[in-house]
């Protein structure tokens, strides 16, 4: 049984074809929506985000074709999808954050490690050295 879809798939349309034989082609929903004609309907689910009317002719024939022609699609691999979300002008802040969480770059990993080390040092149980406080030259008593 194949593994389930990863956490980035809700942000992408999954094509039926697999260009590399293993991964579905992934096209970012917001990139597709950017190509939606103004008068075309969308479906709104108040408990979720706006979704596209995927059965509409413009979606099936125009939007996906335009996205593929513009090479807006990526292989359905975690790193490729995360990379698209990081640089896409249509991606939202939560989508970019999810990309950083799911497939962090080396710079993001290093920043997270540095932050964790700073937090650990901040919350360590070590008491300040009493000798370091004495003789500091700052006498505030009068």
N, C-alpha and C positions, 0 to 999 in steps of 0.2 A: 504494500500500500504506500503510495507516495506521501511525502510529508505535507502538512497543511500549508496554506498560504502564510507568508511572513507578515510581520506587523506593518510593512509599508504598502502592501497591496490595496488597502482601502483607498489610497490616494491615487491609484492607477487603474486604467482599463487593461484587462488581461485579454490579449488576442488568443485566437485558437491555434495560430501557427507558432512554431518553435524554430526560429531562424537558425539557431545553432544546434538544433536537435534535442536540447535539454531544457531550455528556458523559454517561457512564453514571452512574446513581445509586450512591453509595458509602456503605456502612454499616459502621462499625467492628466488627471481629470481637469485640472484647472487650465492646462494648455489647450485641451479640447474645448473647454467652455469659452476660452478667449476667442475661439474661431466660430462660436455660435452666432448665427444671425440674430440681430436684435429682436425680431418679432417671433422667434421660435420659442416654444414653451419649455419650461423646466418643471420638474417635480419638486415640491417642497415638503419635507418631512420636518415638522416642528421639533422633533426630538433629536434630529441629526442635522447635518449640513444640507445645503441645496444639492440636489442630484440632477443629473441630466436625463432628459427623455431619450433613453438609449435606443428606442425603436424608431425614432424619427428619421426620416429620409436624410436630412442634413447630417445627422450623426453617422449613419452607416455609410453614406456615399461621399460626403464632403469632408467633414471634420477629421475623420480618421485618415482619409487619403491625404489631406493637406498636412496633417501632423507627420505622417510617414514620409511624405515628400520633403518636408522641412527637416527631417531627421530629428523630430521631437521625441521619438520613441527610444527606449533603451532595452537592453536585455533584462529580463525579469530576475536579475541577480541583486541581492541585497546591496552590495557596494555601488553598483551602477545606478540603482534607483535612488539611493541616498545621495549620491553625487549630483544627480539631476535636481533633487529637491533643494540642495544647498545653493545651487546657482540659478535656479529658475526664477524669473521675475514674477511669476504668478503664484509661487508657493507662499503659504502663510507661515507666520512665526511658529505655530505649533507643528506644522509639517517639517520645518527646518530643525526644530528641536528634536522631533522623533527621529529624523535622519541621523543627527549627532549621537543620539542615545543608542540606536540600533547598529550603526556602522561608523563609529568615530574614526576620524582621521588621526594620524600620528600626532599632529598638533593638538587636537582635541583631547587625545589620551594624555598627553603630557600636561596640558592645562588642568585636567581633572586630577591627575596625580599630584601636581603641585598644590592645588586647592585642598586636596585631602590631607596632604602633609602639613599644610598651614593650620588646618582645623585641628588636626591631631596635636600639634604643638601647642595650640591655643588652649586646648582642653586637657592637657596632660596634668597628671597629679603632682608634678614636681613643684615644690615650694621654692620661691625665689631665695637665692643665697643671701642669708642675713648679713654676711660680711660685705656683700656688694652694696647693700643699702647704707651701711655705716661708712662714714668718712667720705661720703660723696661730695662733701663741700657745701651742700645746700642745707642750711639750717634755717628752718622756717619758724622756730619758736622765738618768742620775744620775752 
